[in-house]
Amino acid sequence: MDPVEKNGVIDRWVKKHLVLYTGATRHPFILSIRDGTIDFSSFKRWLGQDYIFVREFVPFSASVLLKASKNSDDNSDMEVILSGLASLSDEISWFKQEAAKWDVPLSDVIVHKSNQNYCRFLESLMLPAVEYSVVFTALWAIETVYQESFSHCLEDGSKTPPELLEACQRWGSEGFGEFCCSLKKIANRCLEKAPDEELKKAEVTFLRVLELEIEFWDMSHGGPK
Ligand SMILES: Cc1ncc(CO)c(N)n1
């Protein structure tokens, strides 16, 4: 593929896989937050499961940082990843605080199958052999699904319950949006230089993230376990 054709790889992939992308970013779980019909037991289930996920996301982000320090040709990558890691520390505190508020015991959350699958997928990406462009694509996709989803719940006309506004602002804020933009720029830069085979792997990884995100929302949205 010639370099011109590879420009803006991420946008090209989002367009190409728009049905799946929209499935992840406009899931019924999110739409139910936005229209105010969400069952709080679903939110509580999501909260407990996402706390487990975020704890696994920390070593994953650290593994991307490690790859940036070895492979990246741009020093600013490290700073972007590091700022993400720093906010994860804050996020873990928020989860604990929020869980106490909603009476969700975090010490004995039973990890749901969909969450297990997602965590296992993250583990597979932490292997040293997985290319920087591939893991960066995953990092961008994971963060962006949350950003696009929760910012939708803050748009004009949404009837998000006040109790859930803080959660929506975590990922729906302008600051988090800018962070995702930085991730996208880096992902695009890496993908533009990637050989075709690596590019294919990154695309498959992007699709897998979307599927896992949909399954994660399904799990949260589903009836009482
Ligand atoms: C499942 C899931 N995807 C993405 C994010 C964003 O960090 C999260 N906290 N949880």
The ligand as a Gaussian input file, in Angstrom:
#p B3LYP/6-31G(d) Opt

LIG

0 1
 C      -14.385000      -2.157000      29.623000
 C      -13.683000      -0.861000      29.625000
 N      -13.281000      -0.338000      28.460000
 C      -12.635000       0.841000      28.433000
 C      -12.382000       1.544000      29.594000
 C      -11.691000       2.868000      29.534000
 O      -10.616000       2.966000      30.356000
 C      -12.815000       0.949000      30.804000
 N      -12.619000       1.575000      31.993000
 N      -13.465000      -0.236000      30.781000

